[in-house]
Amino acid sequence: MSIRGVNFFNKWVTKHLPNAMTDGVAVSDLADELFKAAESEGIPAAEINEEVASVYAVIFKAMQHREGSMPENDCTAFDLLAGRLSREANITEMQAHELIERLGIDWETLLNEAHFLKELQGRLGKE
């Protein structure tokens, strides 16, 4: 997934996850809305589908675990998010996974906390 596709996907999912409804119809509707919104921003579906085997599965998992709980087995969507957070905030993937587990999937919250964590580590290392 391109950086542009990842950024759009993460921001869109964060803003559009409903508080209820986790059935297949809602997921399908959300995926359709996501692709329409991406297209209106000039982002083709292929740019979003490059790394994600199923956008539907990612949205469904995000809806199931939006309060911060992690799935026990297949963590692909969360691994992608943790990898991105790790790269952008210069923290370890383990730290990124811990933040996602504790805070949920809201990108702005995760990024703020990751930057705070990195700053705190820097201060503790200098003292």
N, C-alpha and C positions, 0 to 999 in steps of 0.2 A: 504494500500500500504506500503510495507516495506520501510525503510529509503533508502536502495539501489535503490529500484524501483522509489521512489519519486525523489531522486537526479538525476537518469538517465533521467527520464521523463522530469523534469524541464530543465535540461541542454540541452537535445536533442531538445525540443520544442523551447527554446530560440534561439538556433543556426540555426534551420531549417525552421522557419516561413518565407514564402515568403513575399515580399512586396506587392504583388497583389494577384490575384487568391484566391477567397474565395468560390468557388463552391464546390459541393459535391465530384467531381472527385479529385480535389486537396487535399481535406481533407482525402479522402480514400487513396490516394497515400501516403500522409504523414504518416498516421497511419500504413500502410503497411511497409514503410521505418523504422518507429520507432520500430516496433516489430522485423524486421530483424536485425536492429542495436542492439537492446536489446539482442536478441538471440546470436549474435556474441560476446557480452560481458558476456554471461553466465547468463543472466537475463531472466527467463521465462515470457511469457505473463501474466500468472496468478499473478505474483508478481506486475505487473503494474495495472492489472484490479481489485485488491482486494477492493479498495475504490472508484474507479471511475466507475460509472455506464456505461459510454460510453466514451472511449478514443476519438472517432470521435467527440462527442459533445464538449469535453474539447478543442480539437484542433480547432474546428470551432469557439468557443467562443473566444479563445485566438487570433485567426486570426482577428476576428471582432473587438476586443478591444485591440490590441497590442499597440496602441498609448496611452494607459492609460485610455481610457474611460471605464466605468463600465457598464455592462448591468443593466437595470432598475429592472428586476424581479429576474431571476434565477442566483444567483452568486456562485453556487456550486464550480466551478473551482477556482474562486478567493478566496472563503472561505478557500479552501484547501491550496492555496498558502499563504494566510494571516496567517493561523494557523501555517504553517511551519516557516514562517518568524518570527512570534511572539516567537515561541519556540527557534529557533536557535539564535536570536539576543536579546532575553530577553526583548522584548518590548510588549506593549499591542496589542491585535488583532485590536483595533480601530486604533492605530498608524500604524500597518501593512497595514490595508485597505487603510488608507490615502496615504501611500507611494505608494502602487500599483496604486491607482487612479491617483496620480500625475506623477509617473515615468514609468508606464507600467509594463510589466512582465519580463523584463530582470533580471534574478536571481542575477547575480554578482552586478549589480547596486543597486538592492533592498537591498541586504545584506550589501553592503558598506554604504549606506545611513542609514540603521537601526543601524549599529554599531556606526556611527557618531552621530546619534540621542541619543543613549544610553550613549555615552561618554559625550555628551553635557549636558544631564540630570544629570549625575553624578557630573559634574563640577558645575553646577548651584545649585545642592543640597548641595555641600560642602561649597559654598561661603556664 
